[in-house]
Amino acid sequence: MNKSKQMRQLHRKFLANVPEQYVFMCADGQIFRNLSDLRYGLGNMSNEVFSYHSNDKTHDFSNWIKDIIGDEELAGDIAFNVSRKEAAITVNKRICYLKSMRI
């Protein structure tokens, strides 16, 4: 299999739903099954809920992206986001990029 085809498959995996046992259960009751759910959730959650999951000691979103979705690049980028809006923009940019690479 050529490298281009492998990359397209990997990008599809990053955008797909995770297995049910690995969904992200947010403190406000939202459930994220994929990056699109996370993007929507970040746009709608309170700053307090975001801070609960992402602070100096806890990097729940970044860990879920790295360990469950497998997108280490996005996980690294989102680990440094200090605000909910910044995180939502980072996830949105990554989704747009991944979709553009699925040609």
PEFENTA-V707034 format. One record per residue. N is the residue number from 0. OMEGA is omega in whole degrees, -180 to 180 (none if undefined). NEAR is the number of other ideal C-beta (glycine too) atoms within 12 Angstrom. D_FIRST is the distance of its C-alpha to the first C-alpha in Angstrom with 1 decimal. Layout:
N:OMEGA:NEAR:D_FIRST + N:OMEGA:NEAR:D_FIRST
This chain:
0:-178:9:0.0 + 1:-175:8:3.8 + 2:-180:9:6.7 + 3:179:13:8.4 + 4:177:14:6.6 + 5:179:13:6.8 + 6:178:18:10.3 + 7:178:20:11.3 + 8:178:19:10.8 + 9:179:22:12.7 + 10:177:28:15.3 + 11:179:22:15.8 + 12:-180:21:16.5 + 13:-177:33:19.0 + 14:-175:31:20.8 + 15:173:22:21.0 + 16:175:22:24.0 + 17:175:27:24.3 + 18:-174:12:25.5 + 19:-178:12:29.3 + 20:-178:10:30.4 + 21:177:20:28.8 + 22:179:20:30.3 + 23:179:32:32.4 + 24:-177:20:36.1 + 25:-178:28:37.9 + 26:180:21:41.5 + 27:177:21:42.7 + 28:178:13:41.3 + 29:177:24:38.2 + 30:-180:20:35.0 + 31:-180:32:31.6 + 32:-177:25:28.6 + 33:-179:30:26.2 + 34:178:41:26.4 + 35:176:25:28.3 + 36:180:29:30.9 + 37:179:44:31.2 + 38:179:32:31.7 + 39:-179:20:34.4 + 40:178:33:35.9 + 41:179:37:36.3 + 42:-175:20:38.0 + 43:-178:20:40.5 + 44:177:31:41.2 + 45:176:18:44.3 + 46:179:20:44.2 + 47:178:14:45.7 + 48:177:23:42.8 + 49:-179:32:40.3 + 50:177:23:42.4 + 51:-176:19:42.5 + 52:-176:34:38.7 + 53:180:36:38.2 + 54:-177:20:40.7 + 55:-176:9:41.3 + 56:-174:10:40.9 + 57:178:16:38.5 + 58:-174:26:35.0 + 59:-178:31:34.2 + 60:179:45:32.0 + 61:180:30:30.0 + 62:180:23:29.7 + 63:179:34:28.5 + 64:-178:39:25.8 + 65:-171:21:24.6 + 66:-175:17:25.1 + 67:-180:30:24.3 + 68:177:39:22.2 + 69:-178:22:20.3 + 70:-177:34:20.7 + 71:179:19:22.3 + 72:178:22:22.9 + 73:179:35:24.9 + 74:178:30:26.6 + 75:180:18:27.8 + 76:-175:24:29.0 + 77:179:38:30.9 + 78:-178:26:32.6 + 79:179:17:34.7 + 80:-177:30:35.8 + 81:179:17:39.5 + 82:178:18:40.1 + 83:-180:31:38.9 + 84:179:18:38.6 + 85:179:22:36.6 + 86:179:37:34.2 + 87:179:28:33.9 + 88:179:19:33.3 + 89:179:33:30.5 + 90:-180:40:28.8 + 91:179:25:29.3 + 92:-179:21:27.9 + 93:178:32:24.7 + 94:178:29:24.3 + 95:179:19:24.9 + 96:-178:21:22.3 + 97:179:30:19.7 + 98:180:19:20.7 + 99:-179:13:20.6 + 100:-177:20:17.0 + 101:-178:20:16.0 + 102:none:11:16.6
